[in-house]
Amino acid sequence: MAKRVLITGAAGFLGSHLCDRFIAEGYDVLAMDNLITGDLRNIEHLFPLKNFTFYNHDVSNYVYVPGELDYILHFASPASPIDYLKIPIQTLKVGSLGTHNLLGLAKAKSARILVASTSEVYGDPEMHPQKESYWGHVNPIGPRGVYDEAKRFQEAITMAYHRFHGLETRIVRIFNTYGPRMRLNDGRVLPAFIGQALRGEDFTVFGDGSQTRSFCYVDDLVEGIYRLLLSDYAEPVNIGNPDEITIREFADEIIELTGAKTKVDYKDLPHDDPKKRRPDITLARKLLNWEPKVSRNKGLKITLDYFKSLDREDLYKKDHKLFDKYIKR
């Protein structure tokens, strides 16, 4: 009999790729999403399958799933600055109430649960690269606090359920990830640059462009998550690509890749924006025998082809008013 997995945030970027992976592995996949930031187009190809079921539900409310469950993957959460500035209360609720509900469901079903945390728990880090042992440098009341602290609380309550109830838990700390099904105008740097290139706009670089990021292709991330779920390690694990690049260098890469005839427009750095971001993946290499395989050049070409295939309505859709307000503070 096939094992059953519940994936929350299933219509989002990462959630949809996880649905694909678990379907390919022969699981019965129960997908759950309230579609506040997710898009059914990401999973519409799965609806005809007998081993795929979709629930339109907000996990911040009580979660009921009939039958047995073997695994839960909790990926329901806004993840881009535009989203969590637009819906800050919902962001806090899904990280706290939603995680509590799903931990309770895992306990009731005797299921193993993996929760999606983020490199943002490290805040604007004073340690570089970031190791799992680093506690972070986070402003709890700043604009980013609604996301950062939701994820930090999520980790805390997950470990409490593990220690107090003996629940089988896993925590993945996800670093910048990219690939097909990202939303083109969600405020994150990679889709922002590609969108501006495709529209013939100048590139927006915040600060002087010296801040760094490390980009992991989605297939590599999903492989790391899959291995972590099936491991016997309960504490947080960094999954990301340690190939670090400055934002200005990254802009130059996108300009070269797309052939865009554009210049760079510099704006003020957002409040509490991290200056450095690079994962230390020593633990993932040792524990999971995992490291990223897809080069940034290859991954960017695949991602660019995906964005080129989008309708013009998606290409020109913008929702930057709150983000602009956040930048100007």
N, C-alpha and C positions, 0 to 999 in steps of 0.2 A: 504494500500500500504506500502511495506517495506521501512524503512528509508535507506538512502544511506550514506556510509562512505568511504572516501578516506584515505588509510593508506600508507604513504610513508616509504621507507626502508622496504618494505613488505617482501622481501626475506631474510632479516637478522634474527638474533636470536630473538630479541624481536618482530620485526614486524610480523614475521610468526606466533608467538603465539597470537598476537593481531588479526590477520586475523582469526585464529581458533575460538577465543572467539566471535568475532562479527558475524561470520557465525552461530555459535551455538545459538546466541541471535536472529537470524532471519533477520539480516541486509543484504542488498545488498552491497557487499564489492568490492571496486575498489582498487586494489593493484598496487603500483607504485614503481619501483626500476630500477636503471641503472646497477645493478649487479657488481659494482666496488668492493664491499666486500660481497654482498649478494649471495645467492646460490638458484637456482630454485628448487633444491631438497627439500628445506624447505617447499615449498608450492605446489609441484607438485600434491599432493593428492587433492588439491582444484580445479584444472583446469577443471575437468568434471562437476563441479557444475554450475547451471544456474545463481546463485546469486553471482558468483565470476568472476571478469574481471581483467586481468593483463595488465599493461602498462609498457613497457620497456622505461623509460624516466629519464633523469637527471633533478631534480627539480631546479638546478642552472640556467637552461634555462626556458623560459616562459612555464607555465603549463596551459594546456587547458583540461578540462573534460566536455563532453557534458551532458546536463540535470541538474537536481537539485541535490544539495548536502545538507545533514543535518549536517554532521560532517567531520572534517579533523583531522587526527592524524599524526603529523610530526615527524617521527622517522628515517628519512634519514640522516645518518652521520656515518663516520668511528668512532669507539668507543674504539679501542685498540691501545696501543702504537705503535705496529708494523705498523698498518694501517695509523695512522696520521703522523708518521715519514716518511712513504713511499710516502704518497700523501698529503703533508701539505697544498698546495694551494687549492686542492679540498675540504679539510676539512673546511678551512676558507670560501670557497664559498658556501658550502651547509648550513653552519650556518648563513651566511649573505644573499647572493643573494637568496638561496633556501627558507629561512624563509620569506624573503620579498615577493617572488613570491606566496607563499602559503597563506600568510596573505592577499595579494591582491585577490587571488582566494576566500578565505573565505568571504571577504567583498563583492565581486561581487555576490556570491551565497547566501549571508546572512546565512552562515554556522558558527557553533561553531568550533573553532580550539583548539586543545590541542597540545602543543609542548613539546618534550622530552628534558629537560635539564638534568643536572648531578650533582652529589656531587662534581665534579671537579671544579665547580664555587667557592667552598670554598678554593681551592688550598691546600697548606700545612697549615692546620688550626691552629689558635691560640685560638679558642674556641672549647671545647670538652665537651659533644657531640655537633654536629653542629645543630643549630636552623636556621629556615628560615630567621630570622632577622639578622643573621651574614652576613657581606658583603664580607668576604673572605680575603685570603692572597695569591695572585696569582702573579707570575712573567710573565708579558705580553710578554717578548721577549725571554723567555727560550724555550727549545724544546717542552715542553708541552703546551706552550702558544697558539699554533695554534688550539688546541682543547678547552682549557679552555676559551680563549677569544672569540672563535666562539660561545660558549654556553652562555657566559655572554652577548654578543651582541644580541644573539637570545632572551634572556629574556627581554632585554631593548627595542628592537623593538616591541616585542609582547605586552608589557605593553603600549608602545606608541600608537599602534593601538587600544588597549582597551580604553585608556583615550581620544584619539583625535577623533577616529571614532566610539566609542561606540561598538566595535566589541566584541563578546562573546569569551573570551580567557581563556585557562587553561594552567598552567605550572606545570609539574611534575619534581621534582629533584630526579633522580634515583640513588640509591646507588648500590654497587656491587651486581649483580644478576647472577644467574647460573641456569643451567638446560639443557635438551636436545636441540640440534641444535646449541650449542656454537661451534665455530671453535676450534679444538683441539690445534692448534699451533698459536694462535693469540696474544700471549705474556702476557695474563692475568694470574694471579697466579693460579686460580683453574684448568683450562684446562691444564696449563703448568705442574702442579704437576701430574695430572692424566695421561697425555701423557707420562711423564717421567717414571711413575710407570709401565705403560703398555709396554713401550719399554725396561724396565730394566735398565734405566739410573739413575745416581745420581740426587738428587733433587737440583735445583738451588734456593738458597735463597739470596736475595739482602740485603746488610747491615748485621746487626747482627740478623735479624729475629724478633726484638722487635716491629717493626711497626705493626699496627693493621688494620684489615679490618672487615667488617660486611656483611655477605653473605645472600641474600634473594633469596628464590626459585622462579622461574619464574612465577608459577601459582599465588603465593601471590602477586607478583608485578602487574600482569595483572589485578587481582581483584581490587587492589588499583587504577590503572589507569582508569579502567572502572567506578568506583565510583566517581573519581574526574571529569571525563568528564561530568557526569550527575549531578554534584553538581552545585551550583551557586557561587563558589568561584574563583576569577580571579587571585589571587597572587600565588606565588610558594608554593608547598607543597612537603615535603620530603616523599618519599616512599622507604622504605628499612627495613632491619631487624636490630634492635639494639643489637643483640647478638654479642658482640665484641670478637675477638680472635686474638692473635698474629700470625704472619706468621709462626714462628717456631712451635707453637702449632698446627697450621693448617697442616703443613707438617707432623707432627706426626700422626694427624688424618687420612690423606690420606695413609700414610704408613700402619697404622693398618687396614684401610678399604680394601686396595688392597692386603695386605700381601707381599708388595714389599720388596725385600732384597736389600736395598740401603742405601747410606749415603748422608749427606747433603753437598753440595759444596757452600761455601759462596763467593759472589762477591760484588763489590762496589755497593753502593746504587745509583740508577739513579738520575740524576739532577732534583731537585724540587719534588722528590717523596714524597707524603704525609706520615707523620709519624703516624698519627692517622686518623681513619675514622669510625665514628659511627653516625647514624642519631638520632636526637631527633624527635620522631614521635608523640609527644603530639598533634600537630595540626591535623594530619591524624586520630588519635583516636577520637578526639572530633568532627571534621568536617565530617568525612566519616564513622565513626564507624568501622574503619579498623585497623587491626594489622596482622602481619604474623602468619600463622597457621602451616606451614610445618617445622618440625624440621630439623636442618642441617644434622643429621644422616640419616633421611629418604630421604631428597632431594639428598644427595650425592650418596646414593645407586642407586636411579633412574638414576642420571646423569652418574654414572660409567657404568651401564648396557647399556646406550646409546652409550657411547664411545667404549665399548667392541664390539658393533655391527658394527662399522665402518670398511670399507675396509682397508687393510694394506697400500694402497696408501695414505689415509687420515692420518693414524696413524704415518707415517714416513715423511709426508710433512712438510718442515720447511722453514721459511722465516725470519731468525733472524739477517741477516747481519747489517741492519740499527739499529736494537735494540741493538746489541752488540756494535756498534759504539757509540750509545747514552749512554750506560752504562759506557764505557771507557772515553768518552768525552775528 
